[in-house]
Structure formats: C-alpha cells, structure tokens
Amino acid sequence: MRSCLLLLLLFASSISFAQVSTDQQLAQYYFSNGEFEKALPHCQNVFQKENSKFTFLRYYTCLLKTKKDKEAEKLVKKQIDIDPYSVDYPVMLAEFYETHEEPKAATKIYNKLIEENATSSVKVLEVYKAFKEKGKTELSLTILEKGRKNLGASFPLNLQFADVYLQMGQTQKMLNEYLDLLEFNKEYEEQVQTALAQRIDFTMATNPTAELLKEELLDRSQSRSSDLIYAEMLQWFFTQRKQFSLALTQAQAIDKRENSSGYRVYELANVFTQNKEYKIARKGYDYVLTNSKEKGFHFLAENALLHTYYLEVTELRNLSQDTLQNIIIRYKSAIKRLGKTRNTLTILKELAQIQGLYANQVEEGITLLKEMMFLPGLSVIQVSEIKMVLADFYVLKNEIWEASLLYMQIDNDYKFETIGFEAKFKNARVFYYDGDFQFAQSQLDILKQSTSKLIANDALKLSLLITDNYGLDSNYTAMHQFAQADLLLEQHQYTQAFILYDSILTTFPYHGLADEILLRKAQAYQQQGYWKEAITFLEKLLKSYSEDILADDALFQLGDIYENHFFDKEKAIENYKKIIFQYKGSLYVVEARKRLRLLRGDKLDLEDQM
C-alpha cells in the first residue's frame, strides 16, 4: 500500500513538473513573439508556481498589454504585501497610476518611499537607483537631498549627486560634488578621475566644462593650499589636456612640498615618453637626476632619459649627424659614469644600434657588441640577443656569411623558441640575398608553422615573393637583381638600391615585381624618415595595383604613417577601415582592428590586448 502511494505521488509530481515546463516554454514563445493574449495564461501559471521578479514582470506586462488594468493593479498591490521591503514594486505602482492619469496617487507613493527610506544609506541608494532607472531625475535628487540631511557626513552621496546634476545639466554642481568627495576621502581620487574622464572630452581645443574644472581646481588649490589633493588633481588635469609643461611644473612643485625623492616626477615623465613628448620627458628625468638623493632612482632616471633619445632616433630616423653625435656623446658619458656591466646592458645595446644603424658607425657598433658578449653575469639568452644584433651589423658590412654563421648558431641553440625562429628567418634572407632561392624557400616553409605570428607572417611574405616571381623571365635575372637591391636596401645604400630597382623596370617592364618595387621604395623612404615621399609611393601602389597582394601592406603602412608620424587620426582610421572591410583575408586585419579601436577610444577586449 505504501509503495502504491509513493508511486502515485511521484507520478503526480512528474505531471506537475511537465506542466510547468510546458507553460514556461509556451510563455517564452508567445511572449517573445508579442502574442500577449496567448502568453497570458501560461505566464500566470508559471508565476503561480514560481513568484520571482522575472515571472512577475512577464505576467504583469501581459496584463497591461491585454488591457486588464484592474488585474494588473491588484497584482502589483499583492506583490507589495508579499515583498514589503522592495522599492521596485511601489515605484511600479506609482508609474501605473501616472499612466492612468492618477498623479495624486502616484505622488503619494513617491513621497512615502522617500520619507520611509531616507534614514538608511542602503535604502537611499536603492530608492535612488529605482528612480534613476525610471528616468525620475527630480525624485532622484529629492531622495539624495533627504538622505544627505539625515546621514550627514557618515555616508558620501557625492557620486550619485554628480550623476543627477549631470542629467540636469548643472555642470558646476556636478564638478563640485566630485571635488567635495576628495575632501571627504582622498582614497576616491582614482574613481573621481575616471568619472571626470568619462564626462569631459579633454581632447577638445575649447571645452567649457574642462575650463570650469580648471578654474575650480585652481581656486581650491590656492584657498586650501595645505591640502595636496587639489594640486595633484591639477597635475592630472594638465596631463589630460596634454599641457605637459604645466603638468611637469605642478608635479615638481608638489615634489618639493612633499620633500620626496622625485618619484612623482619620474612617473609623469614616463607618461610623457608614452605620449612621444621626449623633450619634456627629459626635463622630468633631469629634475630627478638633479634633486633625488636615491642612487637607485638616479639609475632608473638615467636609463629612461637615454631611452627617450633612442626612441627619438628610431622613430624620426632623419636626425642630422651632428644631433646623432651629440646623442652618442651623452650615452658614452653615462656609460663612463655607470660602467659597462650587465646592469647597463640596455644602454650599451641602444648605443650600439644608434651607432650601427643610424650614425654610419658600424665598426664602432661591432666593437661595442663584441665587448658586451663577454660581460660577467650575462645569461645565455642575453648573449644570443647580442649575437643577433652583431649578425645584423655584419649584413650591413656586406659580410653576409659571417652573419649567417651567427644566425645558425642561435637557430641551433634555440630551435623551438622565438629567438631561434627569428635567426632562422634572417639566415633564410641571407641565402635569398645571395640568390639561393631554393634553400631560402626550404627554410621559409619551416617558418610558416612558427608559433611566432610575426615571424610566420614575414616568412610567408618572403616565400610568396619568391614563389610568385622566381622564374617569370627565362634567365632569372630580374629576381636576382631584386634580391641584390633588397640587400643594398638592408645596408642603407638607398641610391644604389633604387638604381637596381629601376633597371628591373626598364629591362622587364611587365614583370610582376613592379608592385614590390613601389613598396620597397616606400619602405626606403620610411627608413630615412621621409614620410611624405613614402606616402607618394604607397598611393601609387594602391592606384595601380589595388587588386594585388600588396595592397593591404600599403594601406597598413599608410595608416601607421598617418597615426604615428603625422598624427592624423581620421586618415589613419580611413586606411585601417579599408583593410578590415575591403581585404578581409589580410594578415593585418586583427592589428588594424585593434588600432582602429584605440584611435576611436573603444575599450579593448582581452584578445585585442594580447
């Protein structure tokens, strides 16, 4: 008997569960399709079985949509009785009365909500949020004012007040709320800065809100000079406005008042470096070197200062020999003070690269690199990195087989690591320069599977160049000449390289290398820092070969030039967009999309950041 009863109970519960499941499915289906009459009974059944906010809202919406207003009103009132601590249902009932032309009833509910919940910070925020979600700006302000009156200084409501004043267009009051919050607790500084950055476009040349903020910060920093928070905010403000000289002056003044070691100025100088404001960055680092008493900090500032010269040389690429020589003297002076040790390895490597790649001092660079390889305490990989630069310099000297030996050593030592793949690729280029295209191709075929996407892409490009153009003329002359010209380009012998490229076009006017030659000339001008001339050749390539394989290369290089050298955001965006929409199979699509988002100020997802 007991077994039969148990079976009956199980059977009944399974039927009930199946009914609920069916109702849920039908409710979802009809509600999603806007068939509220059909959805209503199923939504009611589900709600009766499971009284949740979601099932309630769906049932309530069906009642309103099917003009069952009295039932809807009763439902909300009943829900208020069931859940008296929720503020959402009273707000919903008040909104119901408003839409049914009963404003007095609605006002009564709103006033009751405000009076009953204005003594608890949790409830104040809950009511404020409910009003805000319904667009009730005036009511949002009222509950905040009541809350501030009752809570006093025990709980700050400044962020909420600021949001309300923003909605009401009361800019001055909004700014005051943010700045008053800093007076309440300095720990809110980062939060306030984030909020202000979201609400003020600091990039605009003239922005009334930014000017109001500046005036308020100046006034507070002067009238409350003992409180450093407003002076710090001024420094932040000038940085956001890219008024870097003013920001530096402010940081130095704060540093002196705090009698600190210059750390604030050092951090700000790093920001200037990131923004490619190298001259003003060096002023910051010089300040640290002059005023800081910490030797370790001196070393960091010296490294960072010299690095700005390195960045300037490698990015501008067209500095005069006199300027380069002055930079080299500055490096040598620092090395004389700091010594040649593993701690100064970065400085030494930067000096060698400036000498060999930009100042026509390849021999001096090679001598320095050879010294570096025997510095005590270097790791094996550090020695290999130096060896790689040394091999690059041998290519510059046209000692390509000396370079090849070094590349092969690194390749053998690090067969499955990025530095090994890079060495293998550079060695393949040596054989390409020498005209041994088959061996070069065999090495490139291996590198196409490299875990390093950059090296794999470079290998693919060179491989395609050989495959597409080797053998188009009967005696392979054009491809051999092109490879020799590429070597001259690598050795910075631009005039000789151009003569060889032009001879190919003259001798083989219809050869498939014509677009490659345009791209090489554009790259040659970029290496020398002649950006306008580079643009001319890239645009020629796009005009004549827009359907060919190098069009996306040209677009990406144009985007990069406009972004990083002419600082023309709109033209950079235009070129990156063309890659994304017109060349969807391009290797540059991912990077172009990332740069496009950065230029537009979009938030990067994890994949983009990686």
N, C-alpha and C positions, 0 to 999 in steps of 0.2 A: 504493500500500500504506500509506504514511504517512498519507494522507488518510483512509483507512478506519479506521485505528487511532484517529485523533483523533476521528472521528465516534462510534466505539464508546465511547470514554472520556467524551465529552460526554453521550452517551445514558445511560450508567451513572450518571454524577453527577446527571443530572436526575431519574432514577428514585429515587436515594438521597435527594435533596433533597425530592422529592414525598412519599417515605415518612416522613421526619422531620416534615414539615409536617402530614401527616395524623395522625401519632402525637401531635403537640403539640395539635392541635385536639381529638382524641378524649380525650386525657389531661385536658385542661382541662374538657371537657364532663362526663365521668364523675366526675371529682374534685369539681367544683363541685356536682354532684347527690348526692354522698355514695355513689356506686356504686363502692366501692373495689376490689372484685373485678374489675370490668370495666376500671377505670382502671389497675390494676397493670401489665399487660404493656406498655401504652403509655407509662406513666411510666418503666418500666425501659428501654424503647427510647430514649426521649428522653434519659435520664440517661447511658446508654452513649455517646450521640453528643455530649452537652454536660454535662460534670461541673461544675455550678455549685451554689451554696448553695441556690438556689431549686429546681432539679430534684432535688437530693439530698433536701431536706426533703419534697417531694411523694412521692418514691419511698419514703422511709423511713416516712412516715405511712401509706402504702398497706400496707406490710409489717406494721406494728403493727396496723392496723385489720383485716387479714385473718388475724391470729393467727400470722403467720410470724415468730415471735420470734427464732429462731436466725439466720435470714437477716438480720433487722434488726440483730442484734448484730454479725454478721460485716461487714455493710455499714458500720457506724459505725467498727469497728476498721480496716477497709481505708481508710476516709476519713482516719482519724488518721495512717496511714502515708503517704498521699498528701500531706496538708497538716499536717505535724507542728508548724507554728508557730501554728496556730489553736487558741484555747482553747475555742471553741464545741463542737467535736466531743467532746473529753474530758468536758465538762460534760454533754453529751447522753448519753454512755455511762454516766456515773455516775447520771444520772437514770433511765436504763433499768434499772440494777441496783437502784435504790431501789424502783421499781415492781414489780420481780420478786423482791422480798424477799431481796436480797443486799446488806445495808447495809455489810458489811465491805469488799466490793469497791468500793462507791461511795465510802466514806470514804477508802480508799487512793488513789483517783484525785483526790479533792478535796485531800488532803494533799500529793500530788505536785505538783498545779497550784500550790498556794500556795508550796511550797518552791522550785520551779524558776523562779517568776516574780516573786519578791518583791524582786529587786535592780534592776529596771528600772522607771522611772516609767511608761513606756508600757505595759509588761506588767501592772503593778499595776492600772492603770486598766482595762485590757482584761479581766482576770480579775474585778475588782470589778463591772464592768458586766455580765458574763455571769452572775455570782451574783445580782446585783440583779434582772435580768430574770427569773430563775427563782424569785425570792422567797426566796433563801437569805440572810437577814439576818445570821445568826451568822457564816456563812462570809464574807460581805462585810466584816464587822468584822474578822475574823481576817486577811484579806489586807491590809487597810488598816493594821492594827497591825504586821504583819511589814514592810510597805512603809515605814512611818514609822521603824521601828527601823533599817532598812538605809539608807534615803535621808537620814535626819536632816533638817537644815534646807535641804537642797538643792532639795527639791520639796515644796510645801504640799499636803496632802491634806485640809485642813480642810473644804472644801465637801462632800467625799464622806463624811467622818466625821459631819458635821452631818446629812446625809440619813439615814445609818444610825441615828443616835441619835433622829432624828425618828420613824423606823419603830419603834424600840424603846420609844418613849415616854419617853426620858430627856431631858427638856426642858432641864435645866440644862447638861448636857454639850453639847447641840446649840448653845445660846447661846454657851457658852464657845468652841466651835470657830469660830463666826463672828467673834467678837470677837478671838480669838487671830490669826486671819488678817489682821486690820487691823494687828496689831502686827508681823506678818511683812512686810506691804507695804501702805501706805496707799492704793495705787492700786486696791485691791479694794473701796474704800468704797461705790461705787455698786452694785457687784454684791452686796455683803452687804446693803445697804439693800433692794434688790429682793427678795432671798431672804427676808429677815425680813418684809417687807410681804406676801409670799405666804403665809407660815406663821402670821402673827399677825393676828387681827382687831382692829385698833386702834379700831374704832368701838364695840366692846362697852364698856358702862359699867364692868364689872368683868371683867378678863381675867387669870387667874393668870400666864400666860406673859408678858404685857406687863409685869406687876408685877415678875416675875423679871428681865426685861431691864432695867427701870428701875433696880432695886437693883444689878445688876451694872455698869451704866454709871456710876452714882453712885460706886460703890466704886472702879472703875478710874480715873475722872476725878480722884478725890481722892488715891488712892495713887500714881498716875502723872501727877501734875499737869504735868510737863514735856512730856507728850505730848498735843497738842491733839486728836488724832483722837477720843478718847472724849468730850471736851467737845463736839465737832462732832456726834458721834452722839447725844448728849443733846439737842442742839438739834433734830436731826432727829426724835428720839423724841417730844419735846413737840409738835412740829408735827403728827406723825401722830396723836397723841392729841387734837389740836385744843386743847391747853393753850397758847394763843398767848402769853399774858403770860409764862409760864415760858420759852417758846421765845425770845421777844424779849430777856428778861433774859440768857439764856445767850448769845445772839448778840452782845449788847452787851459782855458780859464777854470773849468771845473777841476781839472787835474791839479792845478796849482792850489786851489782852495782845499782840496782833499789831501794835498801833500802826498800824493800817491806816486807810484813808480812809472807812470806813463802808460799803463795797460789800456786805459780807455782810448787814448790817442792812437795806440798801436792797433787796436781793434777797428777803429774808424778808418785808419789808413788802409787796412785790409779791404774795407768796403770800397774805398776809392780805387784800389787796384782792380777789384772785381768789375768796377764801372769803367775801367780803362782810363782813369784820370791819374796818369802816372806822375805828373809833375807835382800835383797837390799831395799825392800819396807820399812822395819822397819828402815833402816838407814835414809830414806827420812822423815818418820814421826818423828824420833828422832831429826832430824835437825829442823823441825818445832817447836817441843816442846822446844828446846834449844834457838831458835832465834826469834820466833814470840812473839810479845808483846800483841797480841789479845787473851784474855782469852777464848772467844768463839771458836776461832780457835784451841786453845790448847785442848779443849774438843773433837772436831772433830778428831784431830790427835791422841789423846789418844784412842778413840774408834776404829779408823781404825787400829792402831798399835796392839791393843789387838785382834782385829778380825783376823789379819794375823796368830796369834798363834792358834786361834780356827780353822781356815781353815786348817792349817798345821796338827793339831791333827786329825781332822775328815777325811782328805784326806789320810794322810800317815798311820794312825791307828796302827803303830808299834813303836811309840816312847818309850824310856825307862821310867821307873817310876821316875828316877831322873830328866829327862827332863820335864816330866809332872808336877812334884812337883815344879820345878823352874817356870814353866808357871803359875801354881796356885798361887804361891807367888807373881808373877807380877800382876795378876788380883787382889789379895787381897790388894796389896799396892795401886793400882789405886782406888779401892773402898773405902779404908780408906781415901784417899785424897778427892774423889769426893762425897762420901756419898752414902747411899742406898736410892735412890729416884726413882720416875718414869722416870727421865731423864737418869738414869744409868740402866734401866731395861734390855737393851740388854746385857750389860756387865755381869750383875748378872745371866741372863739366860744362857749365854755362859759358865760362871764359873761352874754353877750347872751341866750342861751337860758334861763338861770335867771331873768333879769330879765323877759323877754317871756312865757315860758310858765308860770312858777310864782309870780312875785312881783308880778304885776299892774303891771309897769313896762314896758309895750310901747314907749312913746315913747323911754325911755332905751335900750332894746334896739335900736330902729331907728336912733337917733343913732349908737350904737357900731358897728353894722353898716355904716353909710354911711362912717364913718371908716376901717373896716377895708378897704373896697374900694379905697382909694387908698394903701394901704401900699406902699412901694417893694419891688420884688423879688418880688411875688406872681406865680405862674403864672396863665395864663388860666383853667385849671380851678379854681384856688383862688378866683379872683374869682367864678366862676359858682356855686361852692358857697355863698359868702357871699350872693350874689344870691338863691339858692334860699331860704335862711333868711329873708332880708328879705321875699321874696314871701309866705312863710308868716305873717310878722308883719302884713303888710297884710291878709291874710284875717282875722286876729284883730281888726284895727281896723275891719273891715267895708268896707275899700277893696278890694273883690274885683277890680275891673277894673285897678287898679294892679298887683295881684298877677298878674293874667292876662298883662299886658304883659311882666312879668319872666319868667314861665314860658315864654311864647312865644319870648323871646329865647334862653333856654337851650335850648329844643327846637330852634330853628333852628341854633344853634351846634353842637349835639351830637346830630344826628338818629339816629345809629346807635350811640350809647353809652348806658350805664345812666343817667347823669345826665340825658340828653335824654329817655329814656323816662319817668323819674320826673317831669320837668317837664311832659311831655305829659299824664300821668295827673292831676297836680294841676290842670292847666288844664282838663281834662275835668270835674273835680269843680267847678270854678268855674261852668261852664255848667250843670252839674247843680243846683247851689245856686240858680242864677238861674231854673231851670225850663225851660231849653232842652234838653230831654231828647234830642231827635233829634241835635243837634250833638254832645252829650256821648257819645251812643251811637256815632256815626261815629268819634270819636277812640278810644273803648274797643275797637272792633272791630280797629283797627290794633294796639293794645297787647296784644291777646290773643296775638299772634305774637311778642311781645318775647322777646329772649334772656334777659332777667332773669326768672327764675321767680317771684320775689316780686311784681314789678310786674305780670306777666301774670296771676297769681292775683288780685291786687287788682282789676285791670281786669275780670276775669271775674266777680267777685262783684258789682261795681257794675253791670255790664252785665246780669247776671241779675236784680238788684233792679229795674232799670228795665223790662226785658222782662216780668217776671212781674207787676208791679204798676201799670204805667202804662196807664191806660185801663180799669181794672176798674170804676170808677164813671164815670158819663156825663160829668161836667164836670172830671175830672182833679184835683179839689180835694184829695183825700187825698194824692196823690203830691206835689203842690206843697207842701202843708203839711209833709209828711215831709222833703222836701229842705230847707225853711227851718229845720226843727227840727235837722236834721243840721248846718247852718251854725252855728246857735246852740251846738250841742254843740262844734263845732270852735273856737268863740270862747270856750269855757268859761262860757257863760251857761246853766248847768245848770237852774236853776229855770224859766226861760222855755222852754227846750227841752222839759222834762217837761210843762209846761202844753200845749204844742202837740201833743206825742205823745198825751197823754191825750184831747185834744179829737178827735183822729182816731178813737180807740177809741170815744168817746161818739157821734160823728156817724155813723161807719161801723163798727158793732160786729162785722160779719162780714167785714171787709176782710182781704185776705191779708197786710197789713203788721203784723198783731198779733205774730207771732213776731219780726219785725225790731225792733219797738219794745221788746220784752223784752231783746233782745240789746243795743240801743243804751243802754238804762238800765243794764245790767250794765257796759258799757264806760264810761259816765259815772262810775259809782262807782269803777271801776278807775283812771280818770284822776285821781280825787281821793284815791286810796289807801284807800278804804273797801271792804276786801276781803270782809268778811262780807256786806255788803249786795249786793255784786256776785254772790256765790255764790247768794244767795237768788233773784235774777232768772234766773241761768243754770239753776238747778234747776227753776224754774217753766217755763222754755222747754222743758227736756227732758221734764218731766212732761206738758205739753200738746201738744208738737209733736215727739215723738221720731222720727216718720217723715218730718219735713220736712227741707228742705235745710240748715237752720242747726244741726241737732243736733250735727254734728261740730264746728262752730265753738264751740258751748257746751262740749262735752267738752274740747276743746283748751284753752280759756280756764280751765276748772276745773282741769285738770291743771297748767297754768302757775302758777295762784294757789297751789295746794297745794304745788307744788315750790319756788317761788321766794319765797313770802311767808309761808306757814305752815310750810314745811319738813317737810311731812307726806309722806314718801316713799311710803308704802303707798297713800294716797288718790290721789296723782299717778299712780302706776303703774296703779291701777284705771281711771282715766279714759283714760289713753293706750291701755291694752289694749282698751277698748271701741271706740275709733276703729279700731284695727287689725283687730279681729275682727267688729265689727258694721257698720262703714262702710268697706268695703274700697276703694270708689271715691273716698274722700275725698282732697282735696288735702293733708291733714295726715298721711296715713299714713306717709310717709317720715320726716318730722320726729318724729312720735310714736314710731316705732320707734327712731330714734336716741336720743331722750330716755329711752325705756324701757331701752335697753341701758346708757346712762350711769348711770341710777339703780340698776340691778342690778349695775353694776360689770363688765359684759361688755367684752371687747376690741372696739373699733370696727374695721370693715374700711375699706378705702380710700374706698369710695363714701360711707360714713357720715361720715368725716372731711371729705370735700369738701362 
